[in-house]
Amino acid sequence: MKVGIIGATGYGGLELIRLLHSHQEVQTIQLFTSSEEGVSLSTKYPHLTKLYDAPLEKITKQAIEQLSIVFLGTPSGVSGQLIPNIYNENTIFIDLSGDLRLKNSADYEKWYGKKTAPEDLLAKSVYGLCSWNNDAIRSAKLIANPGCYPTAVLLSLLPLLKTNLISHEGLIIDAKSGVSGSGNKPSQLTHYAETTDATTVYKINKHQHIPEIEQAIKSCTGTVEPITFTTHLVPMVRGIITTSYAKLSPGVTAADLHKAFTDTYSDDPFIRFMPDVATLSTKQVKGTNFCDITFNVDDRTNRVTIVAVIDNLVKGAAGQAIQNMNLIMGFNEKAGLQAVPLFI
């Protein structure tokens, strides 16, 4: 199978290359660029020397039509305008940016501050939250790959919200990410001197993933209340940990929550429910497509604390995108995604 990557020079694109390189169903990976045509990727990233020395290609509809799958690892605001020019019935498109996730175009323009994708494109796109939307994913031609924070939040909350074991009202979510989540363009926020030895809160009550989380909760459960969602940057390269606080519904016990998680995810290849753990670390999922989840009930406050960890570049981006590809193409869902966590 031939696949293509548009935006191969970003961190998401590099992870796609790393994972697809060992995918048994992928024979050819073509790398495209809108700004660096003719440049060898291995020139920019020497770790790819003798692996990807070919020059980056110009994006043309003719070239895209020859491919089974195209991944778009472009910044927000790019793919929504690019896909209409290259869309065709021969190719499946998987967009890792936020351009196709929000069905309400006004929400996208409000939260992202960019021009929205065409309405017909938004109508075609399927939200690729694996484990919760697999049936729709399998028949999709255009996937909106979920954001990194929403993936961890939704996978850890939906089993309890869907069964009404926790209240939809008053959800508070504290999220922390490594600096790779900000991309590879230098900024003051991610400058080594300012990131090292510091934890920074940012986009307080204004993060663009808020409407995505709320939209997905409503889609999966039929109801939603506004959430409080706060994000932090921590001095590590990759990884996300989300800690969510929710009020238990009347009469609900820890055993009920345990059953909801095990009933939902017992056969899932990438979600590991871990009851009664003393610690949960981003290191235990580093470099993999796993999402690890645990919870603890506070009988004193009648609240539950739900914690999830993922690798933001894999389960939060490239890994879930490949999982979507596997579902669409009828491959083994774990193909290309069976790496052991890089703990050290």
C-alpha positions in Angstrom: 0.0 0.0 0.0 1.2 3.5 -0.8 0.7 6.3 1.7 1.6 10.0 1.8 2.4 12.5 4.5 1.8 16.2 4.1 3.6 18.1 6.7 6.3 15.5 7.3 8.7 18.0 8.9 6.6 18.5 12.1 6.8 16.3 15.1 3.5 14.6 14.2 4.9 13.9 10.7 8.1 12.5 12.1 6.2 10.1 14.4 4.1 9.0 11.4 7.3 8.2 9.5 8.7 6.3 12.5 5.6 4.2 13.0 4.7 3.6 9.3 8.2 2.6 8.5 7.7 -0.7 10.3 4.0 -1.2 9.3 3.8 -4.5 7.5 1.1 -3.3 5.1 2.9 -0.1 4.0 5.3 -0.4 1.0 5.8 3.2 0.1 5.8 6.4 2.1 5.8 9.6 0.0 6.6 12.9 1.7 5.1 16.2 0.6 5.7 19.8 1.5 4.1 23.1 0.6 7.3 25.2 1.3 10.4 23.1 1.1 10.1 21.2 -2.2 13.3 19.5 -3.2 14.8 19.5 0.3 15.8 16.1 1.7 14.2 15.3 5.0 17.4 13.7 6.2 19.2 17.0 5.7 16.8 18.6 8.2 16.7 15.5 10.5 20.0 13.5 10.2 18.5 10.6 12.2 16.7 9.7 8.9 19.9 9.5 6.9 19.8 6.4 4.6 16.2 6.0 5.4 14.5 9.1 3.9 17.1 10.8 1.7 14.7 11.5 -1.2 13.6 15.1 -1.7 10.3 16.3 -0.4 7.7 16.4 -3.1 5.3 19.2 -4.3 1.7 18.6 -3.4 -0.4 18.0 -6.5 -3.8 16.3 -6.9 -2.3 14.0 -9.5 0.3 12.7 -7.1 -2.3 12.4 -4.2 -4.7 10.4 -6.4 -2.1 7.6 -6.6 -2.1 7.0 -2.9 -4.4 4.9 -0.7 -4.0 7.0 2.4 -2.8 10.6 3.0 -2.0 11.9 6.5 -2.0 15.6 7.0 0.3 16.8 9.8 0.0 20.5 9.0 -0.6 23.4 11.4 -4.2 24.4 12.2 -5.7 26.5 9.4 -3.8 24.7 6.6 -5.5 21.4 5.9 -9.0 22.8 5.9 -8.1 25.0 2.9 -5.8 22.4 1.2 -7.9 19.3 1.2 -10.6 20.7 -1.1 -7.9 21.1 -3.8 -6.7 17.5 -3.6 -9.7 15.6 -2.4 -10.6 12.6 -4.6 -12.5 9.3 -4.3 -9.4 7.1 -4.6 -7.7 8.4 -1.4 -8.6 8.4 2.3 -7.5 11.5 4.1 -6.6 11.5 7.8 -6.1 15.0 9.2 -4.1 15.4 12.4 -4.9 19.1 12.8 -8.0 20.6 14.4 -9.4 21.9 11.1 -12.1 19.2 10.7 -13.0 18.4 14.3 -15.6 21.0 15.1 -18.8 20.6 13.2 -19.9 24.2 14.0 -17.7 26.4 11.8 -18.4 29.4 14.1 -16.9 27.5 17.0 -13.7 26.8 15.0 -13.3 30.5 14.0 -14.0 31.6 17.6 -11.6 29.1 19.3 -8.9 28.8 16.7 -9.0 32.3 15.2 -8.7 31.0 11.7 -10.8 30.6 8.6 -13.0 27.5 8.8 -12.9 24.6 6.3 -15.8 24.4 3.8 -19.1 23.2 5.2 -19.2 20.2 2.8 -15.8 19.1 4.1 -17.0 19.3 7.7 -20.0 17.3 6.9 -18.0 14.5 5.4 -15.4 14.3 8.2 -15.7 11.5 10.8 -14.3 12.2 14.3 -11.7 9.5 14.7 -11.8 8.7 18.4 -10.9 5.1 18.4 -12.7 2.7 20.8 -15.8 5.0 20.7 -16.4 5.6 17.0 -15.0 2.5 15.3 -18.1 1.7 13.2 -18.2 5.2 11.6 -14.4 5.1 11.2 -14.4 1.9 9.2 -16.5 3.4 6.4 -14.9 6.9 6.5 -13.1 8.6 3.6 -12.1 11.7 5.7 -11.0 11.4 9.3 -10.6 14.3 11.8 -8.0 12.8 14.1 -8.7 13.8 17.7 -6.6 16.3 19.6 -4.1 15.0 22.2 -5.7 16.4 25.3 -9.2 15.4 24.2 -8.0 11.8 23.6 -6.9 11.4 27.2 -9.8 13.2 28.7 -12.5 11.5 26.6 -11.2 8.0 27.0 -11.1 8.4 30.7 -14.4 10.1 31.2 -16.8 8.6 28.6 -17.3 5.2 30.3 -18.6 7.0 33.4 -20.5 9.7 31.7 -22.2 7.3 29.3 -23.5 5.2 32.2 -24.5 8.2 34.3 -22.2 7.2 37.1 -20.9 10.7 37.4 -22.6 14.1 37.0 -22.1 16.0 33.8 -22.2 19.2 35.9 -19.1 20.7 37.4 -16.5 18.6 35.6 -13.0 20.0 36.3 -10.1 18.8 34.2 -6.4 19.6 34.9 -4.1 18.7 32.0 -0.4 18.7 31.7 1.7 18.2 28.5 5.3 18.0 27.4 6.7 20.7 25.2 6.5 18.7 22.0 2.7 19.4 22.0 3.5 22.9 21.0 5.2 21.8 17.8 8.7 22.4 16.5 8.5 26.2 15.8 10.5 28.1 18.4 8.5 30.3 20.8 9.2 32.0 24.1 6.8 29.5 25.9 8.9 26.5 24.8 12.4 28.2 25.0 14.7 25.9 27.0 15.6 28.7 29.5 11.9 29.3 30.3 10.6 25.8 30.2 13.3 24.1 32.3 12.6 23.9 36.0 9.2 25.4 35.5 5.6 24.4 35.1 3.5 26.9 33.2 -0.2 27.4 33.0 -1.5 28.7 29.7 -4.7 29.4 27.7 -6.8 29.5 31.0 -10.4 28.8 30.0 -9.5 29.5 26.4 -7.9 26.3 25.1 -9.2 25.3 21.6 -9.7 21.7 22.8 -12.6 22.8 25.1 -15.3 22.8 22.4 -13.9 19.5 21.0 -14.2 17.8 24.3 -17.7 19.1 24.9 -18.8 18.2 21.3 -17.6 14.6 21.7 -19.2 14.2 25.1 -22.6 15.3 23.7 -22.1 13.0 20.6 -21.4 9.9 22.8 -23.8 10.5 25.7 -26.5 12.8 24.3 -25.9 15.5 26.8 -23.2 17.9 27.9 -22.5 20.7 30.4 -19.7 23.3 30.2 -16.4 21.9 31.5 -13.6 23.7 33.3 -10.4 22.7 31.5 -6.9 24.0 32.4 -3.7 23.2 30.6 -0.1 23.3 31.8 3.3 22.9 30.1 5.8 20.8 32.1 9.5 20.4 31.5 9.5 17.1 29.6 9.5 16.4 25.8 6.5 14.2 25.4 3.6 12.9 27.4 0.2 14.0 28.7 -1.4 13.4 32.1 -5.0 14.5 32.7 -6.7 14.6 36.1 -10.4 14.9 36.1 -12.7 15.6 39.1 -16.3 14.6 39.0 -19.3 14.3 41.4 -20.6 10.8 41.8 -24.2 10.1 41.0 -26.4 9.1 44.0 -25.7 5.6 45.3 -22.7 5.0 43.0 -19.7 3.0 44.4 -16.1 2.4 43.4 -17.2 -1.1 42.3 -19.6 0.5 39.8 -16.9 2.6 38.3 -14.5 -0.3 38.1 -17.2 -2.4 36.3 -17.8 0.5 33.8 -14.2 0.7 32.9 -13.7 -3.1 32.6 -16.9 -3.6 30.6 -15.9 -0.8 28.2 -12.2 -1.6 27.7 -11.5 -5.2 28.6 -11.0 -6.2 24.9 -9.5 -2.9 23.8 -5.9 -3.4 22.5 -4.6 0.0 23.6 -6.5 1.1 26.7 -5.2 -0.3 29.9 -7.4 0.2 33.0 -5.2 0.0 36.1 -7.2 -0.3 39.3 -5.6 0.3 42.7 -2.3 1.7 41.5 -0.3 3.9 43.7 1.2 5.9 40.8 0.5 6.5 37.2 3.3 8.0 35.0 3.7 9.3 31.5 6.8 7.2 31.2 4.8 4.0 31.2 3.2 4.8 27.9 6.2 6.7 26.3 6.5 6.0 22.5 3.4 3.9 22.4 -0.3 4.0 21.5 -1.4 3.0 25.0 -3.7 5.1 27.2 -3.5 4.1 30.9 -6.4 5.0 33.2 -7.0 4.8 36.9 -9.4 6.4 39.4 -9.8 6.9 43.1 -13.0 7.7 45.0 -13.0 10.2 47.8 -15.8 9.1 50.2 -15.4 12.3 52.2 -16.4 14.6 49.2 -18.3 12.0 47.2 -16.1 12.9 44.2 -14.0 10.7 42.0 -10.5 11.6 40.6 -9.9 10.0 37.2 -6.3 10.0 35.8 -5.2 9.1 32.3 -1.7 9.2 30.7 -0.8 9.0 27.0 2.1 9.9 24.7 0.9 13.1 23.0 2.7 12.3 19.8 1.5 8.7 19.5 -1.9 8.0 21.0 -2.5 11.8 20.9 -1.5 12.1 17.2 0.3 9.8 14.9 -0.5 6.5 16.6 -4.3 7.1 16.7 -4.1 8.3 13.1 -2.5 4.9 12.1 -5.1 3.1 14.3 -7.7 4.9 12.2 -6.0 3.8 9.0 -6.0 0.2 10.3 -9.7 0.2 11.0 -10.6 1.7 7.6 -8.4 -0.7 5.7 -9.4 -3.8 7.6 -5.9 -4.4 8.9 -5.0 -5.8 12.3 -5.8 -2.8 14.6 -2.4 -3.2 16.3 -0.4 -3.2 13.0 2.6 -0.9 13.3 1.6 0.0 16.9 3.0 -2.8 19.0 6.1 -1.2 20.4 7.0 -1.8 24.0 6.9 1.5 26.1 10.3 3.3 26.1 10.4 3.5 29.9 14.0 4.8 30.3 
